[in-house]
């Protein structure tokens, strides 16, 4: 089974997701049936042709297609070109964990909440910013404190908790003067979950592990990458079903689903992540994330092989 990972940064760096890529490499080296290769998007050239359907250009040469591709595109590398590579591989028949359309939907926080709300999934009230901002409208429909997020942020970056209308007005004036074209969303603050949330890791429709994250003392953001602490969480049926259903409606084969605690003892969906880091998860839980993903790919490959064998058997009987 040949698997490609698309990753644009230096694998040996301390940067976003490099640790996870190294974990994939390490686990693949222990598996006799997994041939893993890591490519940067910049190595590809996209040549669309009817004739060449079993290869793609890498470093200028045609390379046979893999069985699977796992786009692990860090925040700064979700470019049109990178997503075009994913689309090209999809169109050539490569199985993708996660597809380009999924990456685009989930990267856009507003679109994510639109899809969730359309499917009746619990999610905080969310509004797209429009400058000049009508503060009275924000206070009437969402209320303060309010969470302000950049539309494309990740790992807790670009997320702010604004306590009152005065502080909100000051921030909006600053943004309006310096960067009025920035895309922001405003979101209802779930006070019962302040400084803590859940991350459930879903692979191919199953929750393989979950952790509770807590912010530093007095903090608001619970992300492990932002210095939050983590501990294993044994998901109950509600949290498990909610994470699985979220991944399903967003068409995610690999997903990090973040849930917030609500006052009634339930949960609401904070965010979904197509490139979930798992350093904190593996430190808190007895789970091997790369192995689980490779196992899921193998199941898909085995299922396809079985269908092909059955089809050939049926065809042989008909012509026999």
C-alpha positions in Angstrom: 0.0 0.0 0.0 1.6 3.2 -1.1 0.7 6.4 0.8 1.7 10.0 0.0 1.6 12.8 2.5 1.5 16.4 1.1 3.4 18.7 3.5 4.9 22.0 2.5 7.3 22.8 5.4 10.5 21.3 6.7 9.9 17.9 8.2 12.7 18.5 10.8 11.4 21.8 11.9 9.5 22.6 15.2 6.8 24.1 13.1 3.1 23.4 12.8 2.4 19.6 12.1 6.1 18.7 11.5 6.0 16.4 14.6 3.0 14.6 13.3 4.6 14.0 9.9 7.6 12.5 11.6 5.3 10.3 13.5 3.7 9.0 10.3 7.2 8.3 8.9 8.2 6.5 12.1 5.1 4.2 12.2 5.2 3.5 8.4 8.8 2.3 8.8 7.5 -0.4 11.1 4.9 -1.7 8.7 5.9 -4.1 5.9 2.9 -3.3 3.8 3.1 0.6 4.0 5.3 2.5 1.6 5.1 6.1 2.7 6.4 9.1 0.8 6.3 12.8 1.8 6.2 15.4 -1.0 6.0 19.2 -0.9 3.4 20.8 -3.1 6.1 22.7 -4.8 7.5 19.5 -6.3 4.4 18.9 -8.4 3.5 20.2 -11.9 -0.1 19.8 -13.0 -0.6 18.7 -16.5 -4.2 17.9 -17.3 -4.5 15.5 -20.2 -6.8 12.7 -21.4 -3.9 10.4 -22.3 -1.9 10.3 -19.0 -4.2 9.0 -16.3 -2.0 6.8 -14.3 0.8 9.2 -13.2 1.5 12.8 -12.1 4.5 15.0 -12.6 6.9 15.3 -9.6 10.2 17.1 -10.0 9.4 17.1 -13.7 9.1 13.4 -14.1 5.9 11.2 -14.3 5.5 9.2 -11.1 3.0 6.3 -10.8 0.0 7.2 -8.6 -0.3 6.0 -4.9 -3.1 4.1 -3.3 -3.8 7.0 -0.9 -3.0 10.6 -0.3 -3.2 12.4 3.0 -2.9 16.2 2.4 -1.3 17.5 5.6 -1.3 21.1 4.6 -0.4 23.5 7.4 -2.2 26.8 7.8 0.1 28.8 5.4 0.1 26.2 2.6 -3.6 25.8 1.8 -3.1 27.6 -1.5 -5.0 27.2 -4.7 -2.1 25.3 -6.1 -1.9 22.9 -3.2 -5.6 22.2 -3.4 -5.4 21.7 -7.1 -2.9 18.9 -6.6 -5.4 17.2 -4.3 -8.2 17.6 -6.8 -6.0 16.3 -9.6 -5.2 13.2 -7.5 -8.9 12.7 -6.7 -9.8 12.9 -10.4 -7.1 10.4 -11.2 -8.7 7.9 -8.8 -6.4 8.2 -5.8 -8.2 7.8 -2.5 -7.9 11.0 -0.4 -8.1 11.5 3.3 -9.5 14.4 3.3 -10.8 15.7 0.0 -10.1 19.2 -1.4 -13.8 20.2 -1.0 -13.7 19.1 2.6 -10.5 21.0 3.3 -12.0 24.2 1.8 -15.3 23.9 3.7 -13.7 23.2 7.1 -11.0 25.9 6.7 -13.8 28.5 6.4 -15.2 28.6 9.9 -18.4 30.4 8.8 -19.1 27.8 6.1 -18.4 25.0 8.6 -21.1 26.4 10.9 -23.5 26.9 8.0 -23.2 23.2 7.1 -23.6 22.2 10.8 -26.6 24.4 11.3 -28.2 23.1 8.0 -27.9 19.6 9.4 -29.4 20.5 12.8 -26.1 20.1 14.7 -25.7 22.1 17.9 -23.2 25.0 17.4 -22.9 28.5 18.9 -24.7 31.4 17.2 -22.2 32.8 14.7 -22.2 36.0 12.6 -19.9 37.2 9.8 -18.4 40.6 10.5 -19.5 43.5 8.3 -17.7 46.9 8.6 -18.7 49.2 10.1 -19.9 46.9 12.8 -23.3 47.4 14.3 -22.5 46.9 18.0 -26.1 47.1 19.1 -26.9 44.3 16.7 -24.1 42.2 18.1 -25.3 42.8 21.6 -28.9 42.0 20.7 -28.3 38.8 18.7 -25.1 37.4 20.3 -24.4 39.3 23.5 -21.2 40.0 25.5 -18.8 38.5 26.2 -18.3 37.6 22.5 -15.8 35.4 20.8 -14.0 37.1 17.8 -12.3 34.8 15.3 -10.4 35.3 12.1 -12.1 33.2 9.4 -9.1 31.0 8.6 -7.2 30.8 11.9 -6.0 27.5 13.4 -4.4 26.1 16.6 -6.0 28.8 18.7 -4.5 31.7 16.7 -6.8 34.6 15.8 -9.3 33.9 18.6 -10.2 36.5 21.1 -12.7 36.8 24.0 -14.0 40.4 24.2 -15.7 41.0 27.5 -17.9 44.0 26.9 -19.2 46.5 24.3 -16.6 49.1 25.0 -13.6 46.7 24.5 -15.4 45.3 21.4 -15.8 48.8 20.0 -12.1 49.6 20.6 -11.0 46.4 18.8 -13.3 47.1 15.8 -12.1 50.6 15.5 -8.5 49.4 15.5 -9.2 46.8 12.9 -11.3 49.2 10.8 -8.3 51.6 10.7 -5.6 49.1 10.0 -7.2 46.1 8.1 -10.8 46.7 7.2 -10.7 43.9 4.7 -10.0 41.2 7.3 -12.6 38.4 7.5 -13.9 37.9 11.1 -16.7 36.0 12.7 -18.4 36.8 16.0 -19.6 33.9 18.1 -21.7 33.4 21.2 -19.5 32.7 24.2 -20.2 29.4 26.0 -19.4 30.5 29.5 -19.8 27.1 31.1 -16.9 25.9 29.0 -14.5 28.8 29.6 -10.9 27.6 29.5 -11.7 24.0 28.8 -13.0 21.9 25.9 -12.8 18.4 24.4 -11.0 17.2 21.3 -12.3 13.9 19.9 -10.2 12.3 17.1 -12.3 10.6 14.5 -10.8 8.3 11.9 -13.0 6.8 9.2 -16.2 7.2 11.2 -14.8 6.0 14.6 -13.6 8.0 17.6 -10.2 6.5 18.3 -9.3 8.7 21.3 -10.4 11.9 23.2 -8.9 14.4 25.6 -10.0 17.2 27.7 -8.0 20.4 27.3 -7.6 23.1 29.9 -6.2 26.6 29.5 -3.5 28.0 31.7 -4.8 29.6 34.9 -6.9 32.6 34.0 -6.7 31.8 30.3 -9.4 31.4 27.7 -7.9 29.2 25.0 -7.4 25.5 25.9 -5.3 24.4 22.8 -2.3 22.2 23.7 -0.3 24.1 21.2 -1.1 27.3 23.1 0.2 25.9 26.4 -3.0 24.2 27.6 -2.9 21.0 29.7 -4.5 17.7 28.5 -5.8 14.6 30.0 -7.6 11.5 28.6 -11.4 11.8 28.3 -13.6 8.7 28.0 -16.3 9.9 25.7 -19.9 9.3 26.6 -22.4 8.3 23.9 -23.5 11.9 23.3 -20.0 13.3 22.7 -19.0 10.3 20.6 -22.1 10.4 18.4 -21.8 14.2 18.0 -18.2 13.9 16.9 -18.9 11.1 14.4 -21.9 12.9 13.0 -19.9 16.1 12.6 -17.2 14.3 10.7 -19.9 12.7 8.5 -21.8 15.8 7.5 -18.5 17.6 6.7 -17.3 14.5 4.8 -14.1 14.1 6.9 -12.1 10.8 6.9 -9.7 12.2 9.5 -11.1 14.8 11.9 -10.3 16.6 15.1 -13.7 17.6 16.5 -13.7 20.2 19.3 -16.7 20.3 21.6 -17.7 22.8 24.3 -19.5 21.9 27.6 -23.0 23.4 27.9 -24.9 24.2 31.1 -27.4 21.4 30.7 -24.6 18.8 30.8 -24.4 18.4 27.0 -22.1 19.7 24.3 -22.0 22.1 21.4 -19.6 22.0 18.4 -16.8 24.6 18.6 -14.7 23.6 15.6 -13.7 20.9 13.2 -10.1 20.4 12.0 -8.9 18.5 8.9 -5.3 18.6 9.9 -5.5 17.9 13.6 -2.3 17.8 15.6 -2.1 14.8 17.9 1.0 15.3 20.0 -1.1 16.2 23.0 -3.6 13.4 22.3 -0.9 10.7 22.2 0.7 12.1 25.4 -2.7 11.9 27.2 -4.2 8.7 25.7 -3.0 5.2 24.9 -3.4 5.6 21.1 -1.3 5.4 18.0 -2.8 7.9 15.6 -0.8 7.1 12.5 -1.3 3.4 12.9 -5.1 3.9 13.2 -5.1 6.0 10.0 -3.0 3.4 8.1 -5.3 0.7 9.3 -8.3 2.6 8.0 -6.6 3.0 4.6 -5.9 -0.7 4.5 -9.6 -1.5 5.2 -10.6 0.7 2.3 -8.0 -1.0 0.1 -9.1 -4.5 1.1 -12.8 -3.6 0.6 -12.0 -2.4 -2.9 -10.1 -5.6 -3.7 -13.0 -7.7 -2.4 -15.5 -5.9 -4.6 -13.2 -6.3 -7.6 -12.8 -10.0 -7.0 -16.6 -10.5 -6.6 -17.3 -8.5 -9.8 -14.8 -10.6 -11.7 -16.4 -13.8 -10.4 -19.9 -12.7 -11.4 -18.6 -11.7 -14.9 -16.8 -15.1 -15.3 -20.0 -16.9 -14.4 -22.1 -14.9 -16.9 -19.6 -15.6 -19.7 -18.9 -19.1 -18.7 
